[in-house]
Amino acid sequence: MFPKSPRCQIVPLPRQQAAFVVDGKERLRWHAAEDAPRPFFFPLTGPSGLPLTRMGHPGAPNHDHHRSIWFAHHKVLGIDFWSDNSDAVIRQEQWLAYQDGETEARMAVELGWYDGHDPAPLLKQILVTAIAPAEQNGVLVEIQTSLTSVAESLELEQTNFGLLAVRVAKSISAVFGDGLLTGGDGVQTEKHLFGKSSPWMDYSGTVDTGTIEGVTYFDHQQNASYPSKWHVRDDGWMGASVCRDGPVMLYRDQPTTWRYLLHAHAGPVDVEASNRLAKEFASRPPFIVKPAQKPHHEYQIERLP
């Protein structure tokens, strides 16, 4: 008799993709093939099974660098890792661990940030992503990223653009659908939220007739910029700006870590419930990727005590 399949699974796929599966349904996919300048997640699906994120801007062809859920930065030593207008690329060097489980599934990968000219990377990135079931068939996607300079130090310059961005589905944007931006204190719309500090940001709207869903994006209290100032737009994207007020220095001997949480949820945003989830997220210990103790495993992902 075969054992029961884990509730949460990472399923490796061709072309450097990985599916994040909960209760037998794919809810998120990682794309790391070299046909795009940077890896990304697409799609993140809501309880209805419909995508809550999209590839590109609905009305601007020069915004194809908006790839659903992705990491990027506008000024790394003055180099543009944000748009598709430079030679800079981010490449997956290797996957480190795929772990299934009853409560969550985890993936760890190593990425390199290249200026497009030097064969050596400027930055190394360790990305840990975990998916877990949430109430009403929602899912929680926890994202932890650690950046290390290859040189002794390196500056992420001041900019609104970076580090983790989310482009929502057309129908839940305010301009192209009936969506609504909401911040952690219940304030709404780009006019009142752009450049303002908030522990979280939400985009919710109609995904199908009679069906409202959304994505809440949480900043973690341990992040240096918490509560971050947000770059948000009514046309459908949101990002916590880690360098809005000034540059961030990265070092070779000390990784700099940021932690985020995405909640794909049913219905419009519930401010009180989101504030509770923010507190729960703040109390969770971070992940650590370390050499595995099990045979036939090189690395394992654990939470710090």
N, C-alpha and C positions, 0 to 999 in steps of 0.2 A: 504494500500500500504506500503510495507516494504521500509525502507530507503536504499540508495545505500551503498554497502559495502565499507569500507575504502580502499584506494588504497594500504596502507601498513598495514600489520597485523602480529601479533604474534599468532601462533596456537599451543597451548599445545598438546602434543602427549603422548602416553604411554611410560613407562620406562624412565621418567624424560628427555624427549626430547621436543624441541620446534622448530617449523618451522618458519622461517622469510620469509614472502610472500610479493611480490610486483607485482601488476597488475595481481593477480590470479596465479602467478607462485612462487613456492618455490625457493629461491635463497641462503639460508643458513640454516643449522640446528645445534642446540645445543644439545650435548649429555652429560648427567650427571649421568647415571646409574653407579652402583658400580662394573661393570664388567671390568672397566679400572681404573688404579691408579689415573688418573686425568681427569676432564671434558675437552671437546674439541668441536670445531666446524668442521663439515664435512657434505656435501661438501659446498664450495663456488663456485657457478656456474657463468659462463660468459654469455654474451649476446646470445651466441648460445645455451645455456642450458647445455653445457658440463662442467664437473668439472674442476676447475682451481687449486684445491688442491688434495692431496692424503693422504692415510693412509700408513705410513711406507716408508722406503727407497726402491727404485726399485731394488737395488742390494745387500743390507746388512741386513740379518735377525736380526742382533743384534741392529737394529735401529727402532724397532717397537714402541718405545716411541715417535717417530715423528708422531704425530696424527694431521695432517692437519693444524689446527690453535689452539694453546694451550698455557696456562700459565704454567711455571715451573721455577725452579732455582736450580743450581747445589750445592750450599753450603749455606744452611740456618742453622746457628750454626754448620756448618760442616756436616749437614745431606743432603743427595742427594735426592732432589725433582725433578731431571731432568730425570734420566734413570729409567728403570724398575728393577734395581738391589738392591733396598733397600725396607724396609717396609713402607717408607713414602708414604702418599696418600693425595690427595686433594678431599674433598667431598662437594657436595652441601648440605647446611643445610636447605635452603628453598628458594623458589622463593618469591620475594617481590612485583613485579608489572609486568604486561603485559599491554602495552598500544598501541592501534591501532591509525592510523591517516592518513590524506591525504598526508602529506609531509614526515613523517617518522613513523616507529613503534619502540617501546622501550621495552627492557626487563631489569629487575634488579634482581640479585640473590645474596644470601649470601653464601660464601664458607668458609670452615675451612681447614687449613693445619695441618695434624697430622703426628707425627714422627713414628707411627705404634706401639707404646708401651704405651705411656701415653694416657688415654682416653680424656684428654683435648687438644684442638688445641694449636699449637704454634702461629699461625697467624689467623686473620680473614680477609676475602677479600670481598669487595662489588664490584661487577662487573655490569656495565651498558653497554648494547650493543644496538645500534640503527642502523636501516637499512633505506636507502632512495634511490629513483631512481636517476640515473645519465644519462648523454647524451648517445645516441646511445644504449639504452637498458642496460647500465651498472648500477651498484649499488655501493653505498657508505656504508661502515660498520664502524661506529664510536665505538670505544672501550675505555671505561674509567674504570680503576681499582684502588681501594684504599686498601692499606694494613695497618693493625693495629696489633701491637704486643700484645699478651695476657699478657705477663710479662711487667714490666715497660719499658724495651727496648730489642731489639733483633738485631743482625747483619746479614745482607745479605753479605756474604764474597765476596772477589774479584774473578771474574770468567767471562769467555766469555759467559756462558750459562745462559740466562734468561734476560728478563722476558717473552716477547711475541715472539713466534716463528711461522713461516709459512713454511710448506713443500708444494711445488708446484707440480702440476701434472707432470707425467713422461715426457710427450711430450713437455713441456715448460721448462724443465731443460736443461742446456747446455750439460751435459754428455750423458743423455739418450734420448734427443730429439734435437730440433734445437733452444732451447731458449737462451736468452741473458739477463745477469744481467746488469742493468744500474743504476748509482747513480745520485744524484741531479744535478751534474754539467755536466752530459752527459758522464762521464767516465764509461767504461764497463769492464766486466769480473772480476772473483774472484781475479786474480793476482793484479789488480789495486784497488780493492774495499775492500778487507779483512782488517779489523782493521782500516779502514779510517772513518772519520766523514762525515756524509751526512744528510741532512734534510729528505731525502726519498730514498727508494730503489725500483727497479722494476724488475720483471721477466716476460718476454713476449716471446711467441713462438707459433708454429702451434698446434692447438687443433683438427683440422680436415682438410681435403684437401681444400686448399685455404682459410682457416680461421685462422687468427692470433688473439690471445687475451692475456691478462695478468693481473697481480695483482701489484698494486703500494702500498707500505707500508710507511705511513707517520709518522714521529716523530713529537710531538707537541712542540712548543717553550717554553711552561711552564714546560716541563719535565726537571728535574735537570741535566740530562746528555746531553741535546740538544746542538748541533746536535750530536746524539749518534754515537759511533764507532760501526761498523756493523760486525757481524759474518755471513758471506755469503759463500756459496759453489756453484761451478758449477754443483754439483750433484743435486741441486734443493731445497736448503733451505736458509732462511734469517731471521735474528733476530737482533733487536737493543739491544746491550749489555749495560744494565744499570749499571753493576758493573765491566766493563772491566778495568778501571783505578784505582779502589779502592772500598772498602766496602761501603754499604749504611746502615745507622742506621734507624730502625723502632721503633716507640714509641706507648705506650698505649693510651696516651691522645691527640695524633695528627696524624691522618691518613696521609700516604704518597701516593700521587696520580700520576698516569701516564696516559697519553692520547695518543691514536693512531687512525689512519684512514687507512682503506683498500679500494682501488678502483679497482673493477673488471671491466675491460674496453675492448672495441673492438679495434682491430688493435695493432700495435706495440706501445711502449711508445712514448708519445709526451712530450718532456722535457719542452717546454714552457708551455703547458697546465698543466702539473704536478706542475710546480713552481707556477702557478696561484692558483691551488687548495690548495697547501701548505699554501699560504697566506690567502686564505679563511678559511681554517681550523684553522689557528692561531688566527683568529678574533672571532671564535665561543666561547661563554661562556661555561663553564663546566656544567655537570649535577649535580643535587642534588636529593637525595632520602629522602623523608620526610613523616611524617604521613599524610594520605589523609584527605581531607576535604569533600569528597563525601561519601554518605552512601554506605555500603557494600564494601568499599575499605579500606585496612589497610595502604597501602603506595602509593605514586605517584612519578613520575619522572618529574622533571622540569629542565629547564636551569636557571642558575643564571642570574640575570639582567645584 
